[in-house]
């Protein structure tokens, strides 16, 4: 199914696979949620290796983190 947005609140290992898959970078926007501090740093680093840009980070009491970002993908 075609979509401009990916929302993922999934296990860290699954999220790592999602980020490295070619499908995520074809979407314009993403929301990644449920990340612990060290996991959030790892995901942010991995996203920086692609064309993805984190627009906003929500810190939930210093425990869980949520990212809103864009891949820069053109939507036809």
N, C-alpha and C positions, 0 to 999 in steps of 0.2 A: 504494500500500500504506500502511496506517495504521501509524504508529510514534510512540513518545514521544521518541525520541532521533535526532538527526542527528549523524553523525560525518563530518567532512570534512578530508582531508589532500590538498588540491588547490592548483593554481596560484592566486596572489594575485588575478589578474583574475577568475577564475571564482568565487573566494570572495566578492569584492565583489558580484558579481551575485547570489550565493546569499543574502547578507545583505539585499539590497534587495528580494528576491522575497517575495511574501506567504506562501509556503509555510513558510519557516523559523519565522516567528513563531507558527505554529499548532502547533509541536512544543514539548514541555515542556522538554527538555534539548538541549544541543548540545556537541560537542567539535570545536574548530577547531584544526588542527595544521599545522606546517610553515611558520610565518610568521617571516620575518626581523624584526629589531628595528623598523625604520621601518614595515613592513607591519603588525606587531602593534599599534603605536600607532594607525595609521589604522583598522584593524578595530575596536579598542576604542572609538575615537571614534564610528565609524558605529553600533556596537551601542548606545552610550549614547543615540543619537537615537531608538531604539526602546524597547520596554519590557524589553529584554534586560538581564540582570545577570550579570557575570562573577563566578563563585564562587571559582575558583582559576586561577592562572597558573603554568605550569611554564616555567622558563627553562633551556634546554639549552645550557650553556656560553656564554651570552650571544649565541648565534647564532640558534637557533630557539626559537620560543615555541609553547605549546599553551594553549588556553583551555578551561575547563569552565564552562558557563553555563546559565542558565535564562531562559526567555522569560516565565514566569509564566502560560503558557497553561493553561487548565483542560482536563483530560483527562476525557472522559466515560466 
